[in-house]
Amino acid sequence: MTAVATPSRSAEVARERATRVAVDVLLRCWLRETGEVVTGTGEVVVPLPGARSSLRVQVAAFSPSGAHTFGTVLDERGHPVAPAELADLLAREAARRTGRADHTEARDRMVESVRRAEGYAARRALEEDPPNLPGWLLAEQDLLSGHPWHPMTKSRDGLADDLDARFSPEARGTFPLHWYAASPEVAASGGAGLDVSACLRELAGAAAADVPMDWLMVPAHPWQAADLPARPAAADLLDRGLLRDLGAHGDPWWATSSLRTVARPGAHVMLKLSMGLRVTNSRRENTRDEGLLAVHTARLVDAGLGCALAAAHPAFGLVLDRGWLGVDGPGPVGLETVLRDVPFDPAADVRCAGSVLDPRPDLARPPAADLVRRAANAHGIAADEAAVLWFRRWLDVVVEPLLWLHGTWGIGLEAHLQNVLVGFGDDGVPTHGWYRDNQGWYAASSAVDRLAQLMPDVGRDAPLVFDDRLVIDRVAYYLGVNHVLGVAAAVAHATAVAEERLLAELAGMLDRHLGRPSASPVADLLLHADTLPTKANLLTGVDGRDEVESPVETQSLYVEIPNPLREVRR
């Protein structure tokens, strides 16, 4: 008799898969960040000098870019090592390397991340039908495993489990916003092609009915609103009547992949709200500089950069953060918010790139596998040929435009997989790409004169301009290592194609790019450098760095990793 999977069994299997994915992330981060060399499948010994011990790990599937998958982790005596114990051992070793006296906080956040990922997978496995939402918004909720190179990817330090179930995108979090009204004396805002005050009144609906027209409507995440009275600056404004608490109002908004950025079907903007809890490495409160940068970059795009991009790469766009608002007090109030465009056709197949590649423990495969299968059927080709076609098209509509922006205009973007969206045709093949998030913009100092021809005050009053070398390294990491090497590894793991074949496609594309006018120096680095700059997320997390509050130059720890493209070019 054939066993029939029950819902509870499906959830249990999904939870087990999520555990394996999380362990893979812990191990691959450690191996990459410590320079341990893996040359193929089989057993690898992982030294733990601080503990005067080691781990034995089976490499189940080898990846040239380091995105290996692993079997059971054993200690020196051959006993299995549980995920919590593994997190403790690696956090302890990382603290020793970074000079931190205590590893327990980082360890606890790693364990929390594993636990939350297991719960998300189990919960989604029991879901019968997804909510009726535009496709792009549904995909925002599909990063169940999260960042494949971050051991704290699902850590939400300070968010109770019942609130996580209400607010997290993985749990289909939906809720009304909490609204305030700020007097003209303390309200602050700015916009580029957007009347921020009028937009907020429209979004607030009935909540704004009795609010004077010269007061600013201020949205807040429910979690932040509950925390606000305990903040001295906010409490002062509330006591003096300069900030009015209007309570929760309106139709529900939905959490997107970043947790604190929310969207609502039919609304023409998303709201990037402040949340004073730590997600991965940072407390997610917007700063005034981020708001100023949002409007600054939108103005630059409107001044001609957007038209130039559309002429050169009509299938690629920039999702603009067109406005910001905040409330000024005797100290940080915690209500800084960014307003982001929603340029997507609700009927189009548009998805966050990270969700396309997420291993999805509830499904046992990433959505990319289904898209490649659809491409194979539509074009009547073998699965491996379809994977190559699919990857090649991704390079054309997403990667090439981002290199063009850097080479032609000196603009570097933190195009990691959560900040990129991709549109797909009926055949499952990529057709369009977008980049979002003003926080990830860099202008190379050598390009300021060129950009000033579009906007004379470029780089003034907003943190946009940086040293050329820093911009090159950031683009090399975010677009090269995090993004495109990540796509190649995920597609190879999910389909019949060899990762080396996809890397050869990437090398060919970079070669062609270098033959064009104003080529990005990042293409040369990715092709020819022996090593590539890579963010060390495990070490950064253990070191306790906050990537929002720290200066750009020192916000993360970086390491150099062997360049896998060198091997395919030999």
C-alpha positions as CSV (number, residue, x, y, z in Angstrom):
1,M,0.0,0.0,0.0
2,T,1.3,3.5,-0.9
3,A,1.6,5.9,1.9
4,V,-0.4,9.1,1.5
5,A,1.3,12.3,2.8
6,T,-0.8,14.0,5.4
7,P,-0.7,17.8,5.9
8,S,1.2,17.3,9.1
9,R,3.7,15.1,7.4
10,S,4.1,17.7,4.6
11,A,4.9,20.3,7.2
12,E,7.4,18.1,8.9
13,V,9.2,17.3,5.7
14,A,9.3,21.0,4.8
15,R,10.7,21.8,8.2
16,E,13.4,19.2,7.8
17,R,14.3,20.6,4.4
18,A,14.5,24.1,5.9
19,T,16.9,22.8,8.6
20,R,19.2,21.4,5.9
21,V,19.2,24.6,4.0
22,A,20.1,26.6,7.1
23,V,22.9,24.2,7.9
24,D,24.2,24.6,4.4
25,V,24.2,28.4,4.8
26,L,26.1,28.2,8.1
27,L,28.8,25.9,6.6
28,R,29.2,27.6,3.3
29,C,29.6,31.0,5.0
30,W,32.2,29.7,7.3
31,L,34.2,28.0,4.6
32,R,34.1,31.0,2.3
33,E,34.9,33.6,5.1
34,T,37.8,31.6,6.5
35,G,39.3,30.6,3.2
36,E,38.9,26.9,3.7
37,V,39.4,25.3,0.2
38,V,36.8,22.8,-1.1
39,T,37.8,21.1,-4.4
40,G,35.0,18.6,-4.9
41,T,32.5,16.2,-3.2
42,G,33.5,14.0,-0.3
43,E,34.6,14.6,3.2
44,V,36.0,18.0,4.3
45,V,37.6,18.6,7.7
46,V,36.7,22.0,9.2
47,P,39.3,23.1,11.8
48,L,38.1,24.7,15.0
49,P,41.4,26.0,16.5
50,G,39.7,27.8,19.3
51,A,38.0,24.6,20.5
52,R,41.1,22.6,19.6
53,S,38.8,20.4,17.6
54,S,37.4,20.0,14.1
55,L,34.2,19.0,12.3
56,R,33.8,16.4,9.5
57,V,31.4,17.3,6.8
58,Q,30.4,15.6,3.6
59,V,30.1,17.8,0.6
60,A,27.1,16.4,-1.2
61,A,27.1,18.7,-4.2
62,F,30.1,20.8,-5.2
63,S,29.7,24.3,-6.6
64,P,32.6,26.2,-8.3
65,S,31.4,29.4,-6.7
66,G,31.2,27.9,-3.2
67,A,27.4,27.3,-3.0
68,H,27.9,23.7,-1.9
69,T,25.3,21.5,-0.2
70,F,26.3,19.2,2.6
71,G,25.4,16.0,4.3
72,T,25.5,15.3,8.0
73,V,27.9,17.3,10.2
74,L,30.0,15.2,12.6
75,D,32.3,16.0,15.4
76,E,35.7,14.4,15.9
77,R,34.1,11.4,17.6
78,G,31.7,10.9,14.7
79,H,28.7,12.1,16.6
80,P,26.1,14.3,14.6
81,V,26.2,18.0,15.4
82,A,22.8,19.6,15.7
83,P,22.2,23.1,14.1
84,A,22.2,24.9,17.4
85,E,25.5,23.3,18.4
86,L,27.0,24.1,15.0
87,A,25.9,27.7,15.4
88,D,27.6,27.9,18.8
89,L,30.9,26.4,17.5
90,L,31.1,28.7,14.5
91,A,30.0,31.8,16.4
92,R,32.6,31.0,19.1
93,E,35.4,30.7,16.4
94,A,34.2,33.8,14.6
95,A,34.3,35.9,17.9
96,R,37.9,34.7,18.4
97,R,38.8,35.9,14.8
98,T,37.1,39.3,15.2
99,G,38.3,40.0,18.7
100,R,34.8,39.9,20.3
101,A,34.7,38.9,23.9
102,D,31.2,37.3,23.7
103,H,29.7,35.1,21.0
104,T,26.4,34.3,22.6
105,E,24.3,37.1,21.1
106,A,25.4,36.2,17.5
107,R,24.9,32.5,18.2
108,D,21.3,33.1,19.5
109,R,20.5,35.1,16.4
110,M,21.7,32.3,14.2
111,V,19.6,29.8,16.1
112,E,16.6,32.1,15.9
113,S,17.1,32.4,12.2
114,V,17.1,28.6,11.8
115,R,14.0,28.3,14.0
116,R,12.0,30.9,12.1
117,A,12.9,29.5,8.7
118,E,11.7,26.1,9.8
119,G,8.4,27.5,11.0
120,Y,7.9,29.5,7.8
121,A,8.5,26.4,5.7
122,A,6.1,24.3,7.7
123,R,3.4,26.9,7.7
124,R,3.6,27.5,3.9
125,A,3.5,23.7,3.3
126,L,0.0,23.7,4.9
127,E,-1.3,26.6,2.8
128,E,-4.0,25.5,0.4
129,D,-4.3,28.6,-1.7
130,P,-2.3,31.9,-1.7
131,P,-4.1,35.2,-1.1
132,N,-5.6,37.1,-4.1
133,L,-2.8,39.5,-4.7
134,P,-0.8,40.9,-7.7
135,G,1.9,38.4,-8.7
136,W,4.7,40.8,-7.8
137,L,3.4,41.2,-4.3
138,L,2.9,37.4,-3.8
139,A,6.5,36.9,-4.9
140,E,7.6,39.3,-2.2
141,Q,6.4,36.8,0.4
142,D,8.2,33.8,-1.1
143,L,11.8,34.3,0.3
144,L,11.2,31.5,2.8
145,S,14.8,30.6,3.2
146,G,16.3,34.0,2.5
147,H,19.8,35.0,1.8
148,P,21.9,32.0,0.8
149,W,25.0,33.6,2.3
150,H,23.7,35.0,5.6
151,P,23.5,32.9,8.8
152,M,21.1,35.4,10.4
153,T,18.9,35.9,7.4
154,K,15.6,35.3,9.3
155,S,16.7,36.9,12.6
156,R,14.3,39.5,13.8
157,D,15.7,40.3,17.2
158,G,13.0,41.6,19.5
159,L,10.0,40.4,17.5
160,A,7.8,38.0,19.5
161,D,6.6,34.9,17.7
162,D,2.9,36.0,17.7
163,L,3.9,39.4,16.2
164,D,6.1,37.7,13.6
165,A,3.1,35.6,12.5
166,R,1.2,38.8,12.1
167,F,3.8,41.0,10.4
168,S,6.2,38.7,8.5
169,P,5.9,38.3,4.7
170,E,6.7,34.6,5.0
171,A,3.5,34.2,7.1
172,R,1.5,36.4,4.7
173,G,1.5,39.3,7.2
174,T,-1.2,41.8,6.6
175,F,-2.4,44.7,8.9
176,P,-3.7,48.2,8.9
177,L,-1.2,51.0,9.4
178,H,-1.1,53.2,12.5
179,W,-1.5,56.8,11.7
180,Y,-0.3,60.0,13.3
181,A,-0.7,63.7,12.4
182,A,2.3,66.0,12.7
183,S,1.9,69.7,13.2
184,P,3.7,72.0,10.7
185,E,6.1,72.9,13.5
186,V,7.6,69.4,13.6
187,A,6.7,67.9,10.2
188,A,9.3,67.4,7.5
189,S,9.1,66.0,4.0
190,G,10.4,66.1,0.5
191,G,9.6,64.8,-2.9
192,A,10.6,64.6,-6.5
193,G,7.6,64.4,-8.9
194,L,5.4,63.6,-5.9
195,D,3.2,65.7,-3.6
196,V,4.0,63.8,-0.4
197,S,1.4,65.4,1.8
198,A,-1.4,64.9,-0.7
199,C,-0.3,61.3,-1.3
200,L,-0.3,60.5,2.4
201,R,-3.8,62.0,2.8
202,E,-5.1,59.8,0.0
203,L,-3.5,56.7,1.6
204,A,-4.8,57.6,5.1
205,G,-8.4,58.0,3.9
206,A,-10.9,58.5,6.7
207,A,-8.0,58.9,9.3
208,A,-7.3,62.3,7.7
209,A,-10.9,63.6,7.8
210,D,-10.5,65.9,10.8
211,V,-6.8,66.7,10.5
212,P,-6.0,70.3,9.5
213,M,-4.7,70.6,5.9
214,D,-1.4,72.0,7.0
215,W,-0.7,69.0,9.2
216,L,1.2,66.0,7.8
217,M,-0.3,62.6,7.9
218,V,2.4,60.1,9.2
219,P,2.1,56.4,8.7
220,A,3.8,53.9,11.1
221,H,4.2,50.2,11.3
222,P,2.1,48.8,14.2
223,W,5.2,47.4,15.9
224,Q,6.8,50.9,15.8
225,A,3.6,52.6,17.0
226,A,3.5,50.3,20.0
227,D,7.1,51.2,20.8
228,L,6.8,55.0,20.2
229,P,5.4,56.1,23.6
230,A,8.6,54.7,25.3
231,R,10.8,57.0,23.2
232,P,11.4,60.3,25.0
233,A,11.4,62.4,21.9
234,A,8.1,60.9,20.6
235,A,6.5,61.1,24.1
236,D,7.4,64.7,24.3
237,L,5.7,65.6,21.0
238,L,2.6,63.6,22.0
239,D,2.4,65.3,25.3
240,R,2.6,68.7,23.8
241,G,0.1,67.9,21.1
242,L,2.5,68.5,18.2
243,L,2.0,64.8,17.3
244,R,-1.4,63.3,17.4
245,D,-2.0,59.6,17.7
246,L,-4.9,58.7,15.3
247,G,-4.7,54.9,15.8
248,A,-5.0,52.1,13.3
249,H,-7.0,52.9,10.2
250,G,-7.7,51.8,6.7
251,D,-7.5,48.7,4.5
252,P,-4.7,46.2,5.3
253,W,-1.2,46.5,3.9
254,W,1.0,43.5,3.2
255,A,4.5,42.9,4.3
256,T,7.1,42.6,1.5
257,S,10.4,40.8,1.5
258,S,12.1,43.5,3.6
259,L,9.6,43.1,6.5
260,R,9.2,46.9,7.1
261,T,8.4,47.9,3.5
262,V,4.7,47.4,3.0
263,A,2.4,47.5,-0.1
264,R,-1.3,47.5,-0.8
265,P,-3.1,46.3,-4.0
266,G,-4.2,49.4,-5.9
267,A,-1.8,51.8,-4.1
268,H,0.6,53.6,-6.4
269,V,3.4,53.7,-3.8
270,M,4.9,51.3,-1.3
271,L,5.9,52.6,2.1
272,K,9.4,51.9,3.5
273,L,8.6,52.3,7.2
274,S,10.9,52.5,10.2
275,M,11.1,49.5,12.5
276,G,13.5,49.8,15.5
277,L,14.2,46.1,15.7
278,R,17.3,44.4,14.4
279,V,16.8,42.4,11.2
280,T,19.9,40.5,10.1
281,N,22.7,43.0,11.0
282,S,20.8,46.3,11.3
283,R,18.1,48.1,13.1
284,R,15.7,49.1,10.4
285,E,15.0,52.7,11.1
286,N,15.2,55.1,8.2
287,T,17.5,58.1,8.6
288,R,17.1,61.6,7.2
289,D,20.1,61.1,5.0
290,E,18.3,58.2,3.3
291,G,15.2,60.4,2.7
292,L,17.4,63.1,1.1
293,L,19.2,60.5,-1.0
294,A,15.9,59.1,-2.2
295,V,14.7,62.4,-3.6
296,H,18.2,63.2,-4.9
297,T,18.5,60.0,-6.9
298,A,14.9,60.4,-8.2
299,R,15.8,63.9,-9.4
300,L,18.9,62.5,-11.1
301,V,16.9,59.9,-13.0
302,D,14.2,62.5,-14.0
303,A,17.0,64.9,-15.1
304,G,18.0,62.6,-17.9
305,L,19.6,59.4,-16.5
306,G,16.3,57.6,-16.8
307,C,15.9,58.6,-20.5
308,A,19.5,57.5,-21.3
309,L,18.9,54.1,-19.6
310,A,15.6,53.6,-21.4
311,A,17.3,54.4,-24.8
312,A,20.1,52.0,-24.2
313,H,18.2,49.3,-22.3
314,P,14.5,49.7,-22.7
315,A,13.7,46.4,-20.8
316,F,15.4,47.7,-17.6
317,G,14.0,50.2,-15.2
318,L,14.7,51.9,-11.9
319,V,12.1,51.8,-9.1
320,L,12.3,55.2,-7.6
321,D,11.9,56.3,-4.0
322,R,10.2,59.6,-4.8
323,G,9.5,61.0,-1.4
324,W,10.2,61.0,2.3
325,L,8.8,62.2,5.5
326,G,9.8,62.5,9.1
327,V,9.0,64.1,12.4
328,D,11.5,66.4,14.1
329,G,11.8,66.3,17.9
330,P,14.3,66.8,20.7
331,G,15.8,63.5,19.7
332,P,15.1,60.6,17.3
333,V,11.3,60.1,17.0
334,G,11.4,57.0,14.8
335,L,8.8,57.9,12.1
336,E,11.1,58.5,9.1
337,T,9.4,56.9,6.0
338,V,10.3,56.6,2.3
339,L,7.6,56.5,-0.4
340,R,8.5,54.1,-3.3
341,D,6.9,53.9,-6.8
342,V,5.0,50.8,-7.8
343,P,5.6,50.6,-11.6
344,F,4.4,47.0,-12.2
345,D,1.4,45.9,-14.1
346,P,-0.7,43.8,-11.6
347,A,-1.3,41.2,-14.3
348,A,2.4,40.8,-15.3
349,D,4.6,38.0,-14.0
350,V,7.1,40.1,-12.0
351,R,9.0,38.6,-9.1
352,C,11.7,39.6,-6.7
353,A,14.9,37.8,-8.0
354,G,15.6,36.3,-4.6
355,S,12.2,34.6,-4.5
356,V,12.8,33.1,-8.0
357,L,16.0,31.4,-6.6
358,D,14.9,30.6,-3.1
359,P,15.2,26.8,-2.4
360,R,11.6,26.8,-1.1
361,P,11.7,23.9,1.4
362,D,7.9,23.7,1.1
363,L,8.1,22.8,-2.6
364,A,11.5,21.1,-2.6
365,R,12.6,23.3,-5.5
366,P,13.0,27.0,-6.4
367,P,10.5,28.6,-8.7
368,A,13.4,29.0,-11.2
369,A,13.2,25.2,-11.8
370,D,9.6,25.6,-13.0
371,L,10.4,28.6,-15.1
372,V,13.2,26.7,-16.9
373,R,10.9,23.7,-17.4
374,R,8.3,26.0,-19.0
375,A,11.0,27.5,-21.2
376,A,12.1,24.0,-22.3
377,N,8.5,23.1,-23.2
378,A,7.8,26.4,-25.0
379,H,10.9,26.2,-27.1
380,G,11.0,22.5,-27.6
381,I,14.6,22.1,-26.3
382,A,16.3,20.0,-23.7
383,A,16.3,21.1,-20.1
384,D,20.0,22.0,-20.0
385,E,19.6,24.1,-23.2
386,A,16.6,25.8,-21.6
387,A,18.6,26.6,-18.5
388,V,21.3,28.2,-20.7
389,L,18.8,30.2,-22.7
390,W,17.1,31.4,-19.4
391,F,20.4,32.4,-17.8
392,R,21.6,34.2,-21.0
393,R,18.4,36.2,-21.1
394,W,18.8,37.1,-17.4
395,L,22.3,38.4,-18.3
396,D,20.9,40.5,-21.1
397,V,17.9,42.1,-19.4
398,V,19.4,42.5,-15.8
399,V,23.1,42.3,-15.6
400,E,24.2,44.1,-18.8
401,P,22.1,47.3,-18.0
402,L,23.6,47.4,-14.5
403,L,27.1,47.2,-15.9
404,W,26.2,49.9,-18.5
405,L,25.0,52.3,-15.7
406,H,28.4,51.9,-14.0
407,G,30.6,52.1,-17.1
408,T,28.7,54.9,-18.8
409,W,27.6,57.1,-15.9
410,G,29.7,55.9,-12.9
411,I,26.5,54.8,-11.1
412,G,27.0,51.7,-8.9
413,L,23.9,50.0,-7.5
414,E,23.7,47.4,-4.7
415,A,21.9,45.0,-7.0
416,H,21.7,42.0,-4.6
417,L,18.9,39.6,-5.3
418,Q,16.4,41.1,-2.9
419,N,16.8,44.5,-4.6
420,V,16.2,43.3,-8.1
421,L,12.9,42.3,-9.7
422,V,12.6,40.3,-12.9
423,G,9.7,40.1,-15.4
424,F,9.0,36.8,-17.2
425,G,7.2,36.0,-20.5
426,D,4.7,33.3,-21.1
427,D,7.6,31.0,-22.0
428,G,9.1,31.5,-18.6
429,V,12.2,33.4,-19.9
430,P,13.3,36.7,-18.4
431,T,12.0,39.7,-20.3
432,H,12.4,42.8,-18.0
433,G,14.4,43.8,-15.0
434,W,14.2,46.5,-12.3
435,Y,16.4,47.8,-9.5
436,R,15.0,49.3,-6.3
437,D,16.3,50.9,-3.1
438,N,17.9,54.3,-3.0
439,Q,20.0,53.2,0.0
440,G,22.2,51.2,-2.4
441,W,23.2,54.0,-4.8
442,Y,26.8,55.0,-5.3
443,A,28.2,57.6,-7.8
444,A,31.9,57.3,-8.6
445,S,33.8,60.5,-7.8
446,S,35.4,60.5,-11.3
447,A,31.9,60.6,-12.8
448,V,30.6,63.7,-11.0
449,D,31.4,66.1,-13.8
450,R,29.6,63.9,-16.3
451,L,26.5,63.6,-14.0
452,A,26.5,67.3,-13.3
453,Q,25.7,67.8,-17.0
454,L,22.3,66.2,-16.1
455,M,21.9,67.7,-12.6
456,P,24.3,70.5,-11.6
457,D,24.0,69.9,-7.8
458,V,24.6,66.1,-8.0
459,G,26.1,64.8,-4.8
460,R,25.4,67.9,-2.8
461,D,23.3,67.5,0.4
462,A,23.0,63.8,-0.1
463,P,25.5,60.9,0.6
464,L,25.8,59.8,-3.1
465,V,29.5,60.3,-4.2
466,F,32.2,57.8,-3.2
467,D,35.8,56.9,-4.2
468,D,36.0,55.0,-7.5
469,R,37.7,52.0,-5.9
470,L,35.0,51.6,-3.3
471,V,32.3,51.8,-6.0
472,I,34.0,49.2,-8.1
473,D,34.4,46.8,-5.2
474,R,30.7,47.2,-4.2
475,V,29.4,46.6,-7.7
476,A,31.8,43.6,-8.0
477,Y,30.4,42.1,-4.8
478,Y,26.7,43.0,-5.1
479,L,26.2,42.4,-8.8
480,G,29.0,40.0,-9.5
481,V,29.4,37.7,-6.4
482,N,26.0,38.1,-4.6
483,H,23.8,38.4,-7.7
484,V,25.0,36.8,-10.9
485,L,27.2,34.0,-9.4
486,G,24.2,33.3,-7.1
487,V,21.9,33.0,-10.1
488,A,24.3,30.6,-11.8
489,A,24.7,28.4,-8.7
490,A,21.0,28.3,-8.0
491,V,19.9,27.5,-11.5
492,A,22.6,24.8,-11.8
493,H,21.5,23.2,-8.6
494,A,17.8,23.3,-9.6
495,T,18.2,22.0,-13.2
496,A,20.2,19.7,-15.4
497,V,22.8,22.2,-16.4
498,A,26.4,22.3,-15.1
499,E,27.3,25.5,-13.2
500,E,30.6,25.6,-15.2
501,R,28.5,26.0,-18.4
502,L,26.6,29.0,-17.0
503,L,29.8,30.5,-15.7
504,A,31.2,30.2,-19.3
505,E,28.1,32.1,-20.5
506,L,28.8,34.8,-18.0
507,A,32.4,35.0,-19.0
508,G,31.4,35.4,-22.7
509,M,28.9,38.2,-21.8
510,L,31.6,40.0,-19.8
511,D,34.0,39.7,-22.7
512,R,31.4,41.2,-25.1
513,H,30.7,44.0,-22.6
514,L,34.4,44.9,-22.5
515,G,34.4,45.4,-26.2
516,R,31.7,48.2,-26.0
517,P,32.3,51.9,-25.4
518,S,32.5,53.0,-21.7
519,A,32.7,49.4,-20.4
520,S,32.5,49.0,-16.7
521,P,35.9,48.2,-15.0
522,V,33.9,45.7,-12.9
523,A,33.6,43.4,-16.0
524,D,37.4,43.3,-16.2
525,L,37.7,42.6,-12.5
526,L,35.2,39.8,-12.7
527,L,36.9,38.2,-15.7
528,H,40.6,38.5,-14.8
529,A,41.1,39.0,-11.0
530,D,42.4,36.1,-9.1
531,T,40.1,36.9,-6.2
532,L,36.9,38.9,-5.7
533,P,35.8,41.1,-2.8
534,T,33.0,39.5,-0.8
535,K,31.0,40.5,2.2
536,A,31.6,38.2,5.2
537,N,28.1,38.1,6.7
538,L,28.9,35.6,9.4
539,L,31.9,37.5,10.7
540,T,30.1,40.9,10.3
541,G,27.2,39.6,12.4
542,V,29.4,38.2,15.1
543,D,31.4,41.5,15.1
544,G,28.2,43.3,15.9
545,R,28.3,45.9,13.1
546,D,25.1,47.8,12.2
547,E,25.2,48.3,8.5
548,V,22.7,51.2,8.6
549,E,24.4,53.2,11.3
550,S,28.1,52.5,10.4
551,P,29.9,54.5,7.7
552,V,29.7,52.9,4.2
553,E,33.4,52.3,4.1
554,T,33.4,50.2,7.3
555,Q,29.8,48.9,7.6
556,S,30.7,45.3,6.8
557,L,33.7,43.0,6.9
558,Y,34.9,41.9,3.5
559,V,37.2,39.0,2.5
560,E,38.7,37.9,-0.8
561,I,37.5,34.7,-2.4
562,P,38.9,32.7,-5.4
563,N,37.4,33.9,-8.6
564,P,35.4,31.0,-10.2
565,L,35.5,32.7,-13.6
566,R,39.2,32.2,-13.8
567,E,38.8,28.5,-13.9
568,V,36.3,28.5,-16.8
569,R,38.7,30.7,-18.8
570,R,41.8,28.5,-18.4
